[in-house]
Amino acid sequence: MSKSSGRRTRRVFNPEFKAKVALAALREDKTLAELCQQFELHPTQITEWKKQLLSSAAGVFGVSSKAQEPVDLVTLHTKIGQQALEIDFLERALTKAGLLSAGK
């Protein structure tokens, strides 16, 4: 006969479940005790997830902690100039060959 240690294995919750619980807590249509019973969680856990949701909610609407990388305008202007020269060259070559009308 083996003896059980009585320890419960640690449960791991995915982000979708945490969001579901936190949103249910925000709705306030059920008491914290009812949510604890429904989701089989401790009240502290539900309260913590609710706080995390509220603190990071602004990030959903475009406030990001990462700044955009600066754009190298010199490289872009060089590329535009090169493409403009190529277009002019091809336009003259096609007009000279009679494949492009002079009036465009």
C-alpha positions in Angstrom: 0.0 0.0 0.0 1.5 3.3 -1.1 0.9 6.5 0.9 -0.1 9.7 -1.0 1.8 12.8 0.0 -1.3 14.9 -0.3 0.4 17.5 -2.5 -1.4 18.9 -5.4 0.4 19.3 -8.7 0.8 22.9 -9.9 -1.7 23.9 -12.6 -0.5 26.0 -15.5 -3.0 28.4 -17.2 -2.8 29.6 -20.7 -3.3 33.3 -21.5 -6.7 32.8 -23.0 -8.0 31.3 -19.8 -6.5 34.1 -17.7 -8.1 36.7 -19.9 -11.5 34.9 -19.7 -11.3 34.9 -15.9 -10.1 38.6 -15.7 -12.8 39.8 -18.0 -15.4 37.9 -15.9 -14.1 39.6 -12.8 -14.3 43.0 -14.6 -17.9 42.5 -15.6 -18.8 42.2 -11.9 -22.0 40.3 -12.7 -20.8 37.6 -10.3 -19.2 37.9 -6.9 -15.6 37.0 -6.4 -16.7 33.9 -4.4 -18.9 32.7 -7.3 -16.0 33.2 -9.8 -13.7 31.2 -7.5 -16.1 28.4 -7.4 -16.8 28.5 -11.2 -13.2 28.6 -12.2 -11.8 26.7 -9.2 -9.3 29.4 -8.4 -8.2 31.3 -5.2 -9.6 34.8 -4.9 -6.1 36.3 -4.8 -5.3 34.7 -8.2 -8.4 36.2 -9.8 -7.7 39.6 -8.3 -4.1 39.5 -9.6 -5.1 38.6 -13.1 -7.7 41.4 -13.1 -5.0 43.9 -12.0 -2.7 42.7 -14.8 -5.4 43.1 -17.4 -6.2 46.6 -16.3 -2.5 47.7 -16.2 -1.8 46.4 -19.7 -5.1 47.3 -21.3 -3.7 50.6 -22.8 -1.3 48.6 -24.9 -4.1 47.0 -26.8 -5.0 50.4 -28.3 -1.7 51.2 -29.9 0.5 52.4 -27.0 3.6 50.3 -27.4 6.7 50.2 -25.3 8.8 49.7 -28.5 9.8 52.8 -30.4 9.8 52.6 -34.2 13.2 52.1 -35.7 14.5 55.3 -37.4 14.2 55.4 -41.2 17.4 56.1 -43.1 16.3 58.8 -45.5 19.6 59.1 -47.3 19.3 55.5 -48.5 15.7 56.0 -49.5 16.5 59.3 -51.4 19.4 57.6 -53.2 17.2 54.7 -54.2 14.5 57.1 -55.6 17.2 59.0 -57.6 18.5 55.8 -59.0 15.1 54.6 -60.1 14.3 58.0 -61.6 17.5 57.8 -63.8 16.6 54.2 -64.8 13.0 55.3 -65.8 14.4 58.2 -67.9 16.9 55.9 -69.6 14.3 53.3 -70.4 11.9 55.9 -71.6 14.4 57.4 -74.0 15.6 53.9 -75.2 12.0 52.8 -75.9 11.1 56.0 -77.7 14.2 55.8 -79.8 13.3 52.1 -80.7 9.8 53.2 -81.6 8.1 51.1 -78.9 6.9 54.1 -76.9 5.1 57.1 -78.4 6.6 60.5 -77.8 3.3 61.7 -76.2 3.4 59.0 -73.6 
